[in-house]
Amino acid sequence: MNVIQSHDKTQENAQLVETFWSGHPSALFNQKIIAAVRNVSISTLENERWRGVGMSFRKVKGRVLYQKSDVINFLESHALVT
């Protein structure tokens, strides 16, 4: 990945994160947005779901969706304390 592609990816992730934080607490978000919020890959989210250790999610017409309030609760309960 070159510098331009990296910059574009960073901008895209920033927009996805902004979309999440501007949403209503009951809003539902797809894996791409949640991966950007957590700064992990979609594969990581899938692996966590498979292992039963990830965030609460819903399946709506075959799509995996995460509710904003559930994501925030997960982030708060898994905060890294230094």
C-alpha positions as protocol buffer text, in pm:
chain_id: "A"
residue {
  index: 1
  type: MET
  ca { x: 0 y: 0 z: 0 }
}
residue {
  index: 2
  type: ASN
  ca { x: 150 y: 333 z: -97 }
}
residue {
  index: 3
  type: VAL
  ca { x: 126 y: 661 z: 93 }
}
residue {
  index: 4
  type: ILE
  ca { x: -174 y: 786 z: -108 }
}
residue {
  index: 5
  type: GLN
  ca { x: -369 y: 464 z: -54 }
}
residue {
  index: 6
  type: SER
  ca { x: -284 y: 472 z: 317 }
}
residue {
  index: 7
  type: HIS
  ca { x: -403 y: 834 z: 342 }
}
residue {
  index: 8
  type: ASP
  ca { x: -727 y: 749 z: 160 }
}
residue {
  index: 9
  type: LYS
  ca { x: -788 y: 452 z: 394 }
}
residue {
  index: 10
  type: THR
  ca { x: -727 y: 674 z: 698 }
}
residue {
  index: 11
  type: GLN
  ca { x: -975 y: 931 z: 568 }
}
residue {
  index: 12
  type: GLU
  ca { x: -1232 y: 662 z: 496 }
}
residue {
  index: 13
  type: ASN
  ca { x: -1193 y: 518 z: 847 }
}
residue {
  index: 14
  type: ALA
  ca { x: -1229 y: 866 z: 998 }
}
residue {
  index: 15
  type: GLN
  ca { x: -1555 y: 912 z: 806 }
}
residue {
  index: 16
  type: LEU
  ca { x: -1682 y: 572 z: 921 }
}
residue {
  index: 17
  type: VAL
  ca { x: -1599 y: 655 z: 1283 }
}
residue {
  index: 18
  type: GLU
  ca { x: -1776 y: 992 z: 1249 }
}
residue {
  index: 19
  type: THR
  ca { x: -2082 y: 813 z: 1110 }
}
residue {
  index: 20
  type: PHE
  ca { x: -2087 y: 589 z: 1416 }
}
residue {
  index: 21
  type: TRP
  ca { x: -2048 y: 864 z: 1677 }
}
residue {
  index: 22
  type: SER
  ca { x: -2311 y: 1086 z: 1512 }
}
residue {
  index: 23
  type: GLY
  ca { x: -2568 y: 804 z: 1516 }
}
residue {
  index: 24
  type: HIS
  ca { x: -2850 y: 754 z: 1766 }
}
residue {
  index: 25
  type: PRO
  ca { x: -2777 y: 510 z: 2054 }
}
residue {
  index: 26
  type: SER
  ca { x: -3022 y: 259 z: 1903 }
}
residue {
  index: 27
  type: ALA
  ca { x: -2878 y: 289 z: 1551 }
}
residue {
  index: 28
  type: LEU
  ca { x: -2750 y: -28 z: 1385 }
}
residue {
  index: 29
  type: PHE
  ca { x: -2415 y: -36 z: 1205 }
}
residue {
  index: 30
  type: ASN
  ca { x: -2248 y: -284 z: 974 }
}
residue {
  index: 31
  type: GLN
  ca { x: -1917 y: -461 z: 1027 }
}
residue {
  index: 32
  type: LYS
  ca { x: -1716 y: -212 z: 821 }
}
residue {
  index: 33
  type: ILE
  ca { x: -1811 y: 78 z: 1048 }
}
residue {
  index: 34
  type: ILE
  ca { x: -1757 y: -119 z: 1369 }
}
residue {
  index: 35
  type: ALA
  ca { x: -1419 y: -246 z: 1250 }
}
residue {
  index: 36
  type: ALA
  ca { x: -1315 y: 117 z: 1191 }
}
residue {
  index: 37
  type: VAL
  ca { x: -1443 y: 225 z: 1533 }
}
residue {
  index: 38
  type: ARG
  ca { x: -1247 y: -54 z: 1706 }
}
residue {
  index: 39
  type: ASN
  ca { x: -950 y: -25 z: 1469 }
}
residue {
  index: 40
  type: VAL
  ca { x: -963 y: -397 z: 1392 }
}
residue {
  index: 41
  type: SER
  ca { x: -1030 y: -594 z: 1075 }
}
residue {
  index: 42
  type: ILE
  ca { x: -1366 y: -734 z: 974 }
}
residue {
  index: 43
  type: SER
  ca { x: -1203 y: -1076 z: 1007 }
}
residue {
  index: 44
  type: THR
  ca { x: -1136 y: -1004 z: 1375 }
}
residue {
  index: 45
  type: LEU
  ca { x: -1504 y: -925 z: 1430 }
}
residue {
  index: 46
  type: GLU
  ca { x: -1603 y: -1245 z: 1250 }
}
residue {
  index: 47
  type: ASN
  ca { x: -1357 y: -1449 z: 1454 }
}
residue {
  index: 48
  type: GLU
  ca { x: -1484 y: -1301 z: 1781 }
}
residue {
  index: 49
  type: ARG
  ca { x: -1843 y: -1382 z: 1685 }
}
residue {
  index: 50
  type: TRP
  ca { x: -1747 y: -1738 z: 1594 }
}
residue {
  index: 51
  type: ARG
  ca { x: -1566 y: -1782 z: 1928 }
}
residue {
  index: 52
  type: GLY
  ca { x: -1852 y: -1617 z: 2120 }
}
residue {
  index: 53
  type: VAL
  ca { x: -1630 y: -1349 z: 2274 }
}
residue {
  index: 54
  type: GLY
  ca { x: -1726 y: -1042 z: 2075 }
}
residue {
  index: 55
  type: MET
  ca { x: -1993 y: -779 z: 2105 }
}
residue {
  index: 56
  type: SER
  ca { x: -2364 y: -845 z: 2091 }
}
residue {
  index: 57
  type: PHE
  ca { x: -2491 y: -840 z: 1735 }
}
residue {
  index: 58
  type: ARG
  ca { x: -2807 y: -893 z: 1536 }
}
residue {
  index: 59
  type: LYS
  ca { x: -2864 y: -1071 z: 1210 }
}
residue {
  index: 60
  type: VAL
  ca { x: -3118 y: -894 z: 993 }
}
residue {
  index: 61
  type: LYS
  ca { x: -3192 y: -1060 z: 659 }
}
residue {
  index: 62
  type: GLY
  ca { x: -2851 y: -1226 z: 668 }
}
residue {
  index: 63
  type: ARG
  ca { x: -2662 y: -907 z: 755 }
}
residue {
  index: 64
  type: VAL
  ca { x: -2464 y: -877 z: 1078 }
}
residue {
  index: 65
  type: LEU
  ca { x: -2544 y: -549 z: 1253 }
}
residue {
  index: 66
  type: TYR
  ca { x: -2425 y: -398 z: 1578 }
}
residue {
  index: 67
  type: GLN
  ca { x: -2626 y: -156 z: 1791 }
}
residue {
  index: 68
  type: LYS
  ca { x: -2435 y: 157 z: 1890 }
}
residue {
  index: 69
  type: SER
  ca { x: -2520 y: 125 z: 2260 }
}
residue {
  index: 70
  type: ASP
  ca { x: -2391 y: -236 z: 2263 }
}
residue {
  index: 71
  type: VAL
  ca { x: -2066 y: -129 z: 2099 }
}
residue {
  index: 72
  type: ILE
  ca { x: -2015 y: 152 z: 2351 }
}
residue {
  index: 73
  type: ASN
  ca { x: -2082 y: -86 z: 2641 }
}
residue {
  index: 74
  type: PHE
  ca { x: -1830 y: -332 z: 2495 }
}
residue {
  index: 75
  type: LEU
  ca { x: -1567 y: -61 z: 2451 }
}
residue {
  index: 76
  type: GLU
  ca { x: -1617 y: 65 z: 2805 }
}
residue {
  index: 77
  type: SER
  ca { x: -1598 y: -282 z: 2957 }
}
residue {
  index: 78
  type: HIS
  ca { x: -1282 y: -366 z: 2761 }
}
residue {
  index: 79
  type: ALA
  ca { x: -1100 y: -40 z: 2817 }
}
residue {
  index: 80
  type: LEU
  ca { x: -726 y: -78 z: 2851 }
}
residue {
  index: 81
  type: VAL
  ca { x: -611 y: 61 z: 3184 }
}
residue {
  index: 82
  type: THR
  ca { x: -249 y: 159 z: 3215 }
}
